[in-house]
C-alpha cells in the first residue's frame, strides 16, 4: 500500500456482489484468501450459513473469479503467491 492510499479513505463495499467491481473501485476488502485456500484444499461440500446480506454472494463470486483464472484481481492478496 502506498502513502497516498493510506491517507485517502476507500469506499465501503456495501451492497457489492461482484468481486471484480469491488477490486476495480478500490473498496476496502478484508483479505479472506487464506480461508478460501483452506476451503479449496479441504473438502467437497460446504454449507454457507451466514445471516442475510453478510457476503455469501460476494464469496461465491470471488470463488468464481478465482477459478476462471482472473489473476489480476488477486494481486496483493494472500492467494496470489500460490497462483498456478
C-alpha positions as CSV (number, residue, x, y, z in Angstrom):
1,X,0.0,0.0,0.0
2,X,1.5,3.4,-0.9
3,X,1.4,6.5,1.2
4,X,-1.4,8.1,-0.9
5,X,-3.6,5.1,-0.4
6,X,-3.1,5.3,3.4
7,X,-4.2,8.9,3.6
8,X,-7.3,8.6,1.4
9,X,-10.4,6.8,2.5
10,X,-11.6,4.0,0.4
11,X,-15.3,3.4,-0.2
12,X,-17.0,0.8,1.9
13,X,-18.2,-2.2,-0.2
14,X,-21.9,-2.0,0.9
15,X,-24.1,-4.0,-1.3
16,X,-21.4,-5.3,-3.6
17,X,-21.9,-8.8,-5.0
18,X,-19.1,-8.6,-7.6
19,X,-15.5,-9.2,-6.6
20,X,-14.3,-7.6,-9.8
21,X,-16.2,-4.4,-9.1
22,X,-15.1,-4.2,-5.5
23,X,-11.4,-4.5,-6.6
24,X,-11.6,-2.2,-9.5
25,X,-13.3,0.6,-7.5
26,X,-10.7,0.4,-4.7
27,X,-13.1,-0.5,-1.9
28,X,-12.0,-1.8,1.5
29,X,-11.6,-5.5,1.4
30,X,-10.6,-7.9,4.2
31,X,-8.4,-10.5,2.6
32,X,-10.0,-13.8,3.3
33,X,-7.9,-15.7,0.8
34,X,-6.2,-17.8,3.5
35,X,-9.6,-19.2,4.4
36,X,-10.5,-19.6,0.8
37,X,-7.3,-21.6,0.2
38,X,-8.3,-23.9,3.1
39,X,-11.8,-24.4,1.6
40,X,-10.3,-25.3,-1.8
41,X,-7.9,-27.8,-0.3
42,X,-10.2,-29.2,2.4
43,X,-13.4,-30.8,1.2
44,X,-16.1,-31.3,-1.3
45,X,-19.3,-29.8,0.0
46,X,-19.9,-26.7,2.0
47,X,-23.0,-25.1,3.5
48,X,-22.7,-21.3,3.7
49,X,-24.7,-20.5,6.8
50,X,-24.4,-16.8,7.3
51,X,-27.0,-14.1,8.0
52,X,-28.8,-12.2,5.2
53,X,-26.6,-9.6,3.5
54,X,-23.5,-11.0,5.0
55,X,-21.4,-11.6,1.9
56,X,-22.4,-15.0,0.7
57,X,-22.9,-13.8,-2.9
58,X,-19.6,-11.9,-2.8
59,X,-17.8,-15.1,-1.5
60,X,-19.2,-17.2,-4.3
61,X,-18.4,-14.6,-6.9
62,X,-14.8,-14.4,-5.5
63,X,-14.5,-18.2,-5.9
64,X,-15.8,-17.9,-9.5
65,X,-13.3,-15.2,-10.4
66,X,-10.5,-17.3,-8.8
67,X,-11.4,-20.5,-10.8
68,X,-11.9,-18.6,-14.0
69,X,-8.3,-17.5,-13.7
70,X,-8.7,-13.8,-13.4
71,X,-5.3,-13.4,-11.8
72,X,-5.1,-9.6,-12.0
73,X,-7.9,-9.3,-9.4
74,X,-5.9,-11.2,-6.8
75,X,-2.7,-9.2,-6.9
76,X,-1.6,-8.1,-3.5
77,X,-3.8,-10.7,-1.8
78,X,-2.7,-13.8,0.2
79,X,-3.5,-16.2,-2.6
80,X,-1.5,-14.5,-5.4
81,X,1.9,-16.1,-4.5
82,X,0.2,-19.5,-4.8
83,X,-1.2,-18.8,-8.3
84,X,-0.5,-21.5,-10.9
